[in-house]
Amino acid sequence: MANISVPTLGYYKVRGMTQPIRFLLKYAGVEFTDKYYGTGDAKSLDEFRAEWYKVKFTLGLDFPNVPYYMDGAVKLTQSNAIMRHLAGKHGLVATDETGLVRQDVVEQQLVDIMWGFAFNFSPAFNYSFGADYETEKVKYLAETLPQQLDALSRFLGTRQWFTGNHINYVDFLAYERMDWLRLFSPGTFNKYKMLVEFMDRFESLPAIKAYMKSPEFISWPLFGPGAPWGYTKSNL
């Protein structure tokens, strides 16, 4: 009998860029190794990244980075490239022109939302935020977040999922990014009934529900050390 190895997903022991990939793999019923670098309790970014940096250029990756996904001869980096690869493999892509257009548009909108949030609140992208956090938080909550949630709510409308009645890889991205926003400002997020129902619908999927109850599931931290929000429980 052939020795069939399971795929490996490599990342830090945080949610970050990789949680949607974990969700998708669990939903698709794929057995995989969730390879963690660091422990999630590091005191500095250097300590947090040290284990990964030791092996970064030894794995045969074309563009060495995390997250990475390895499955036999397939060795991928770039989180959205991994998502698209897995979505195609497991039938989680739109199949008509309308759906494809919606898929592409909402994916890129979610990228904009993610980078806008991460540059403010994740040290992986912004090292100089520091004392401006409280000021920027007030501005973000007053100006940016409501506009983003308004647009997402309108785009979703009364659909079950963002591209229609069938779940799609962008829904995994949407859930994770919106959960960041919900954790950051539940009072703001919970004003959007359609988005709240979307989150409930996603969490009720049997495979997702089981994963979220399992010891494998990472609920916290979102980001690495140094983040003014998203790492220590004190800033949840």
C-alpha positions in Angstrom: 0.0 0.0 0.0 1.4 3.4 -1.0 2.5 5.8 1.8 0.2 8.8 1.4 1.5 11.8 3.3 -0.9 14.6 4.4 -0.4 18.2 3.3 1.3 20.7 5.6 0.2 24.2 6.3 2.9 26.3 7.9 2.4 29.5 9.9 2.8 31.1 13.3 0.5 30.0 16.1 -1.9 32.9 15.5 -4.9 33.4 13.3 -3.5 36.1 11.0 -3.4 35.4 7.3 -4.0 31.6 7.7 -7.3 31.1 9.5 -9.4 31.1 6.3 -7.2 28.4 4.9 -7.6 26.3 8.0 -11.4 26.8 7.8 -11.5 25.8 4.1 -9.4 22.6 4.7 -11.6 21.6 7.6 -14.8 22.3 5.6 -13.4 20.2 2.7 -12.5 17.3 5.1 -8.8 17.5 4.3 -6.5 15.9 6.8 -3.5 18.2 7.2 -0.6 19.1 9.5 -1.0 22.5 11.0 2.7 23.3 11.4 3.2 26.1 13.9 6.3 28.4 14.2 6.6 30.0 17.6 4.3 29.5 20.6 1.9 32.4 20.6 3.4 33.7 23.9 6.6 35.3 22.5 7.6 38.6 24.1 9.0 40.3 20.9 8.7 40.0 17.2 12.2 38.7 16.9 11.4 35.9 19.3 8.1 35.3 17.6 9.7 34.9 14.1 13.0 33.2 15.2 12.0 29.6 14.5 10.6 30.4 11.1 13.7 32.3 10.0 15.9 29.3 10.8 14.1 27.2 8.2 12.7 29.8 5.8 15.2 29.1 2.9 15.4 25.4 3.4 12.0 24.2 2.3 12.2 24.6 -1.5 9.7 27.4 -1.7 9.8 29.7 -4.8 9.0 32.7 -2.7 9.8 31.7 0.9 7.2 33.1 3.3 4.4 32.0 5.6 1.8 30.8 5.2 3.0 28.0 3.0 1.1 25.0 1.8 2.9 21.8 0.8 1.1 18.8 -0.8 3.5 16.5 -2.6 5.0 18.4 -5.5 2.8 21.4 -4.8 4.6 24.0 -2.7 2.7 27.3 -2.4 3.1 30.6 -0.6 0.8 33.7 -0.7 -2.4 33.2 1.3 -4.8 34.0 -1.5 -3.0 31.8 -4.0 -3.3 28.9 -1.5 -7.0 29.7 -1.1 -7.6 29.8 -4.8 -5.7 26.5 -5.3 -7.7 24.7 -2.7 -11.0 26.3 -3.8 -10.5 25.0 -7.3 -9.5 21.6 -6.0 -12.6 21.3 -3.8 -15.3 22.9 -5.9 -15.5 26.1 -3.9 -15.4 28.6 -6.7 -18.2 30.4 -8.6 -19.4 28.6 -11.7 -21.2 31.3 -13.6 -20.2 34.8 -14.9 -22.2 36.7 -12.3 -20.8 34.6 -9.5 -17.2 34.9 -10.8 -17.5 38.7 -11.0 -18.9 38.9 -7.5 -16.1 36.5 -6.3 -13.3 38.6 -7.7 -14.7 41.9 -6.5 -15.4 40.8 -2.9 -12.1 39.1 -2.7 -10.2 42.3 -3.5 -12.5 44.3 -1.2 -11.6 42.0 1.6 -8.0 42.4 0.8 -8.4 46.2 1.1 -10.2 45.8 4.4 -7.6 43.5 5.8 -4.6 45.6 4.9 -6.3 48.8 6.2 -7.0 47.1 9.5 -3.6 45.3 9.7 -1.6 48.4 9.0 -3.2 50.1 12.0 -3.4 47.2 14.4 -0.8 44.5 13.5 2.9 45.0 14.2 3.7 42.8 11.2 2.8 45.7 9.0 3.1 48.8 11.1 6.0 49.2 13.5 5.5 52.9 14.3 1.9 52.9 15.4 2.7 53.2 19.1 1.1 56.1 21.0 -1.2 57.0 18.1 -3.3 53.8 18.7 -6.1 55.4 20.7 -6.4 58.3 18.3 -6.4 56.2 15.2 -8.9 53.7 16.8 -11.4 56.5 17.4 -11.0 57.7 13.8 -11.2 54.2 12.4 -14.4 53.4 14.4 -16.0 56.7 13.4 -15.1 56.9 9.7 -13.7 53.7 8.2 -15.4 50.8 9.8 -19.1 51.9 9.3 -18.4 52.6 5.6 -16.8 49.2 5.1 -19.6 47.3 6.9 -22.3 49.3 5.1 -20.8 48.3 1.7 -20.3 44.6 2.7 -23.9 44.4 4.0 -25.3 46.0 0.8 -23.2 43.6 -1.4 -24.3 40.5 0.5 -28.0 41.6 0.6 -30.3 38.7 1.2 -28.0 36.1 -0.4 -26.9 33.1 1.7 -23.3 33.7 0.7 -21.4 36.4 -1.0 -21.6 35.0 -4.5 -25.1 33.5 -4.2 -26.7 30.4 -2.7 -23.5 28.2 -2.6 -20.6 28.7 -0.3 -17.4 29.9 -2.0 -13.8 30.4 -0.9 -14.4 34.1 -0.5 -16.9 33.4 2.3 -14.1 31.8 4.3 -12.1 35.0 3.8 -15.1 37.2 4.6 -15.9 35.3 7.8 -12.4 35.7 9.2 -11.9 39.4 8.3 -15.3 40.2 9.6 -14.6 38.3 12.8 -11.6 40.6 13.4 -13.9 43.6 13.0 -16.6 42.0 15.3 -14.0 41.3 18.0 -12.6 44.8 17.6 -16.0 46.6 17.8 -18.9 44.2 18.5 -21.2 47.2 19.1 -20.5 48.5 15.6 -20.6 45.1 13.8 -23.8 43.8 15.5 -25.8 46.7 13.9 -25.6 44.9 10.6 -28.3 42.2 10.7 -27.3 40.6 7.3 -23.7 40.3 8.3 -24.5 38.9 11.7 -26.7 36.2 10.1 -23.9 35.4 7.7 -21.5 34.8 10.6 -24.1 32.6 12.3 -24.7 30.7 9.1 -21.0 30.1 8.7 -20.4 29.0 12.3 -23.4 26.6 12.0 -21.8 24.6 9.2 -21.2 21.1 10.8 -17.5 20.9 9.9 -16.8 24.5 11.0 -18.8 24.0 14.2 -16.8 20.9 15.1 -13.5 22.6 14.3 -14.3 25.6 16.4 -15.1 23.3 19.4 -11.9 21.3 18.9 -8.5 21.9 20.7 -6.9 22.6 17.3 -8.9 25.8 16.8 -7.0 29.0 17.5 -9.4 31.7 18.8 -6.7 34.0 20.0 -4.2 35.7 19.3 -5.0 37.3 15.9 -1.6 38.9 15.4 1.9 38.7 16.8 3.6 40.5 19.8 3.7 44.2 19.7 0.2 44.7 18.3 -1.7 47.4 20.3 -4.7 45.1 19.7 -5.0 41.4 18.8 -2.2 39.7 20.8 -2.7 39.9 24.5 -6.0 39.2 26.2 -5.8 42.6 28.0 -6.6 44.4 24.7 -9.4 42.2 23.5 
